[in-house]
Amino acid sequence: MIIDVHAHWGPWFFTMDVAEANLATMDRYGIDRAIVSATEAVIYDAPAGNRALAAYLEGQDRLLGYVTVNPRRLREAERDLRAYLPGGRFVGVKIHTDYTGSPVTSPQLRDALTLVAETGRPALVHTWGTSVLDLAALCLDIPGMRVIAGHMGADGFRHAVAAAVACDRLYLEPCWSHAPAGRIAEVAAGVDPARLLFGTDATLIDPSSAFGAVAAAGLTAEAAELVAWRNAAELFQLKDLDITA
């Protein structure tokens, strides 16, 4: 069983025919479930992208959705959270700090995550460099908030270890367009394995990158299973998966 907690659905803003590539990519790499955000929602128009993804997910049983939130448009965000989260096809929230101009230290992101915390759902937040430390501090300030540090800080992955140690409600997922040797092993050695997830950034990045990086980490069988799916199944409350087996 493999659950990809960081994937996308829909065309990108450059030449790349990926609108229907999700399931084929999942089949190629043995990914059973993927949690996707609409590219339109992430990079352009959150309500329009969320609406399109909601319609697409109606006919899917392997894809689940993130409601994408623009912290600078919280009225729209609140409306979409109320509309989509109760239906069961959307299991979390996605916030891209760069595309929305809402860095982790901004009041806009604090307000957005406070709103998300009230839903009881986790949020996948784009992190880079030291921003993963700021995300941990913010998470600690918001009762009940659970966040996933997207890219686990990328080139700031060593900061991600400190962030996860500081906040037990912060999770790490590894996708990144670079693959420094030993990165995943170093993080895994310093973090509770219950806080590590698997993510690929498909369809933007081929999943082989994340698979190779995780495989090279030499995780124990128990830790590998937690990363592959058990942690995600518990975090996203995927009740149709038996996490006790």
C-alpha positions as CSV (number, residue, x, y, z in Angstrom):
1,M,0.0,0.0,0.0
2,I,1.3,3.5,-1.0
3,I,-0.4,6.8,-0.4
4,D,1.0,9.9,-2.1
5,V,0.1,12.9,0.0
6,H,1.4,15.5,-2.4
7,A,0.1,15.3,-5.9
8,H,-1.7,17.5,-8.4
9,W,-4.5,17.3,-10.9
10,G,-5.0,19.4,-14.0
11,P,-2.8,21.1,-16.6
12,W,0.2,23.3,-15.7
13,F,1.0,26.7,-17.1
14,F,3.6,25.3,-19.4
15,T,3.5,22.7,-22.2
16,M,2.8,19.5,-20.4
17,D,-0.1,17.1,-21.2
18,V,-0.9,15.8,-17.7
19,A,-4.6,16.5,-17.2
20,E,-5.5,12.8,-17.3
21,A,-2.1,11.4,-16.3
22,N,-2.7,10.8,-12.6
23,L,-4.0,7.3,-12.7
24,A,-1.6,6.1,-15.3
25,T,1.3,7.5,-13.3
26,M,-0.1,5.9,-10.1
27,D,-0.3,2.5,-11.9
28,R,3.2,2.7,-13.1
29,Y,4.6,3.2,-9.6
30,G,2.1,1.1,-7.6
31,I,0.6,4.1,-5.8
32,D,-2.8,3.1,-4.4
33,R,-4.1,6.5,-3.3
34,A,-3.1,10.1,-4.1
35,I,-4.3,13.3,-2.5
36,V,-4.4,16.0,-5.1
37,S,-4.8,19.7,-5.4
38,A,-6.1,21.3,-8.6
39,T,-3.3,23.2,-10.4
40,E,-5.7,25.9,-11.4
41,A,-6.5,26.4,-7.7
42,V,-2.9,26.5,-6.6
43,I,-1.5,28.9,-9.3
44,Y,-4.5,31.0,-10.4
45,D,-8.0,30.8,-9.1
46,A,-8.7,28.7,-5.9
47,P,-12.5,28.6,-6.1
48,A,-12.6,27.7,-9.8
49,G,-9.9,25.0,-9.4
50,N,-11.6,23.6,-6.3
51,R,-14.9,23.5,-8.2
52,A,-13.4,21.7,-11.2
53,L,-11.6,19.1,-8.9
54,A,-14.8,18.4,-7.0
55,A,-16.6,17.5,-10.2
56,Y,-13.7,15.3,-11.3
57,L,-13.5,13.4,-8.0
58,E,-17.1,12.4,-8.1
59,G,-16.1,9.6,-10.5
60,Q,-12.9,8.6,-8.8
61,D,-12.1,6.1,-6.0
62,R,-8.3,6.3,-5.9
63,L,-8.0,10.1,-5.8
64,L,-8.8,12.3,-2.9
65,G,-8.7,16.1,-2.8
66,Y,-7.2,19.0,-1.0
67,V,-9.3,22.2,-0.8
68,T,-6.9,24.8,-1.9
69,V,-7.0,28.0,0.2
70,N,-5.7,31.5,-0.8
71,P,-4.9,33.2,2.5
72,R,-5.5,36.6,0.9
73,R,-9.1,35.6,0.0
74,L,-10.4,34.1,3.2
75,R,-14.1,34.7,2.5
76,E,-13.8,32.5,-0.5
77,A,-11.7,30.0,1.4
78,E,-14.3,29.7,4.2
79,R,-17.0,29.1,1.7
80,D,-15.1,26.4,-0.1
81,L,-14.1,24.6,3.2
82,R,-17.8,24.5,4.1
83,A,-18.8,23.3,0.7
84,Y,-16.3,20.5,0.1
85,L,-14.8,19.1,3.3
86,P,-18.0,17.5,4.6
87,G,-18.5,15.5,1.4
88,G,-15.7,13.0,2.1
89,R,-13.8,13.3,-1.2
90,F,-11.7,16.2,0.1
91,V,-9.6,15.2,3.2
92,G,-7.3,18.2,3.7
93,V,-6.3,21.7,2.7
94,K,-3.5,22.9,0.5
95,I,-1.8,26.3,0.8
96,H,1.0,27.5,-1.4
97,T,2.8,30.3,0.3
98,D,4.7,31.6,-2.7
99,Y,2.0,31.6,-5.4
100,T,-0.3,33.5,-3.0
101,G,2.3,35.9,-1.6
102,S,1.5,34.7,1.9
103,P,4.8,33.7,3.6
104,V,4.6,31.5,6.7
105,T,5.3,34.5,8.9
106,S,2.5,36.6,7.4
107,P,-0.7,37.4,9.3
108,Q,-2.6,36.1,6.3
109,L,-1.3,32.6,6.7
110,R,-1.9,32.7,10.4
111,D,-5.5,33.6,9.8
112,A,-5.9,30.9,7.1
113,L,-4.5,28.2,9.3
114,T,-6.6,29.3,12.2
115,L,-9.6,28.8,9.9
116,V,-8.4,25.4,8.8
117,A,-7.8,24.2,12.3
118,E,-11.5,24.7,13.1
119,T,-12.3,22.1,10.4
120,G,-10.2,19.4,12.1
121,R,-8.4,18.7,8.8
122,P,-4.6,18.8,8.2
123,A,-3.1,21.4,5.9
124,L,-0.3,20.8,3.4
125,V,1.8,24.0,3.4
126,H,4.6,24.8,0.9
127,T,7.9,25.2,2.8
128,W,11.4,26.1,1.7
129,G,14.6,26.9,3.6
130,T,14.0,28.1,7.2
131,S,10.3,28.6,6.7
132,V,9.7,25.1,8.0
133,L,10.9,26.4,11.4
134,D,8.4,29.2,11.2
135,L,5.7,26.8,10.3
136,A,6.4,24.7,13.4
137,A,6.2,27.8,15.6
138,L,2.9,28.8,14.0
139,C,1.5,25.4,14.4
140,L,2.3,25.4,18.1
141,D,0.4,28.7,18.4
142,I,-2.8,27.4,16.8
143,P,-4.7,24.8,19.0
144,G,-5.4,21.6,17.2
145,M,-3.6,22.5,14.0
146,R,-1.9,19.7,12.1
147,V,0.4,20.7,9.3
148,I,2.4,18.9,6.6
149,A,5.6,20.7,5.7
150,G,5.6,20.3,1.9
151,H,9.1,19.4,0.5
152,M,10.1,19.3,4.2
153,G,11.9,22.6,3.7
154,A,13.6,21.4,0.4
155,D,17.2,22.8,0.8
156,G,16.3,23.5,4.4
157,F,15.7,19.8,5.3
158,R,18.0,20.0,8.3
159,H,15.8,22.7,9.7
160,A,12.9,20.3,9.2
161,V,14.3,17.9,11.7
162,A,14.4,20.7,14.3
163,A,10.9,21.8,13.3
164,A,9.4,18.3,13.7
165,V,11.1,17.9,17.1
166,A,9.8,21.2,18.3
167,C,6.2,20.6,17.2
168,D,4.5,17.1,17.5
169,R,1.7,18.2,15.1
170,L,4.0,18.9,12.2
171,Y,4.6,16.2,9.6
172,L,7.2,16.0,6.8
173,E,6.9,14.9,3.2
174,P,10.0,14.6,1.0
175,C,9.2,15.6,-2.6
176,W,11.8,17.9,-4.2
177,S,13.2,18.4,-7.6
178,H,16.7,17.8,-6.2
179,A,18.0,14.7,-4.5
180,P,21.0,15.3,-2.3
181,A,22.6,12.1,-1.2
182,G,21.5,11.0,2.3
183,R,18.8,13.6,2.7
184,I,16.0,11.3,3.6
185,A,18.2,9.1,5.8
186,E,19.4,12.1,7.8
187,V,15.9,13.3,8.4
188,A,14.6,9.9,9.3
189,A,17.4,9.4,11.8
190,G,16.3,12.6,13.7
191,V,12.5,12.4,13.5
192,D,9.8,10.2,15.0
193,P,8.9,7.8,12.1
194,A,5.2,8.4,12.9
195,R,5.7,11.9,11.5
196,L,7.0,11.1,8.1
197,L,4.8,10.8,5.0
198,F,5.4,10.0,1.3
199,G,4.8,12.6,-1.4
200,T,5.9,12.9,-5.0
201,D,4.8,16.3,-6.4
202,A,3.2,14.4,-9.4
203,T,2.3,15.4,-12.0
204,L,4.9,18.2,-11.8
205,I,7.7,15.8,-10.9
206,D,8.0,12.1,-11.9
207,P,7.4,9.9,-8.8
208,S,10.6,8.1,-9.5
209,S,12.5,10.9,-7.8
210,A,10.7,10.5,-4.5
211,F,10.8,6.7,-4.7
212,G,14.5,6.6,-5.3
213,A,15.2,9.1,-2.5
214,V,13.2,7.1,0.0
215,A,14.6,3.8,-1.1
216,A,18.1,5.1,-0.8
217,A,17.4,6.0,2.9
218,G,17.5,2.3,3.9
219,L,14.5,2.6,6.3
220,T,13.6,-0.4,8.4
221,A,10.6,-2.4,7.2
222,E,8.5,-1.0,10.0
223,A,9.5,2.6,9.2
224,A,9.0,2.1,5.5
225,E,5.5,1.0,6.0
226,L,4.7,4.0,8.2
227,V,6.0,6.3,5.6
228,A,4.4,4.5,2.7
229,W,0.8,4.6,4.0
230,R,0.1,4.0,7.7
231,N,0.9,7.5,8.8
232,A,-1.2,9.1,6.0
233,A,-4.1,6.8,6.6
234,E,-4.2,7.8,10.3
235,L,-3.6,11.6,9.6
236,F,-6.3,11.8,7.0
237,Q,-8.7,9.5,8.7
238,L,-9.0,7.1,5.8
239,K,-11.4,4.7,7.5
240,D,-11.7,2.4,4.5
241,L,-8.0,1.4,5.0
242,D,-7.2,-1.0,7.9
243,I,-4.4,0.7,9.8
244,T,-4.5,-1.9,12.5
245,A,-3.6,-4.8,10.1
